[in-house]
Amino acid sequence: MARSWKHMYVVFRVEGDTFDFRQGEDPNLFITIKEIVDTEVQAVAEVKRLTALNSGKGSRYFFQSAKYFINDCPTSDG
């Protein structure tokens, strides 16, 4: 059975200078997923909005495309 999927866009924040990451450091301390949106247009707009809103706070915002795999298995709910 083929798996169904949908393209989504993940908007995330990176704290501080990414060049300071050291081996063994937990990336969860520096990277936060802010939200997931349906289109690249929405992702670009949200990155611009968050960047303007939080300018000067040392955070940077980016987006990355990802596949959301839709669960094709029946649930126990019926």
N, C-alpha and C positions, 0 to 999 in steps of 0.2 A: 504494500500500500504506500503510495506516495505521500510525503508529508506536505501539508499546506503551510505556506508562510506569507508574510506581508512585510514589505520594506517599511522600516520606521527610522526615525532620526533621534539620537540620544544627545541631549544638551548637557554638558558637564562643565564643572568649575575646577580649575587647578589653582591651588593656593601656593603663593610664593614663587620661587624660581625653580623651574623643573630641572635645571642644571645642577642643583644642589642635592638631588636624590642620590642616596648612597646605597650600595648593595646591602640587602637585608632590611632596609627600611620598609615599613608597611605603607603601600601606596594609598590605602584608605585614609591615611592622615592628610593627604594632599589632594586627592581627587574625589569629587562628589558628583553623583548624577543628580541633576536638577530636575529634569523632566524628559519625557519621551513624547515626540509629536509625530504627526502623520506625514508631513511633507518637508522637503528641503527648504521651501520658501518660509514655512513656519519656523524652522530651525535657525535659518539665517536671521530672521527678524528677532527671535528670542535672544540669540547671542548678542546682537546689536543692542537690544533693550537692556539686558543684564549688564553688559559692558558699560553702557552709559550710566546706568543706575548706581553701579558700584565702582566707578572710576576712582582711583586713588586708594583703594583698599587692598591692593596687592593681589587681587584675584584676576584670573583670565578665564574667559569662557570660549568654548569650542563646541562643535557638534561632529558626530560621526554617524554614518549610516550603519544599520544593523538589520538582521532578519529576525522577525518575531515569528516563531514557529507556533502555529495554532494547534491546540490539543485536539486531536481527532478521536481520542478515546472517550467512550461514554463515562459519565460520572456516576457516582453512587446515588446521586439525587434522583435519578430516573431518566 
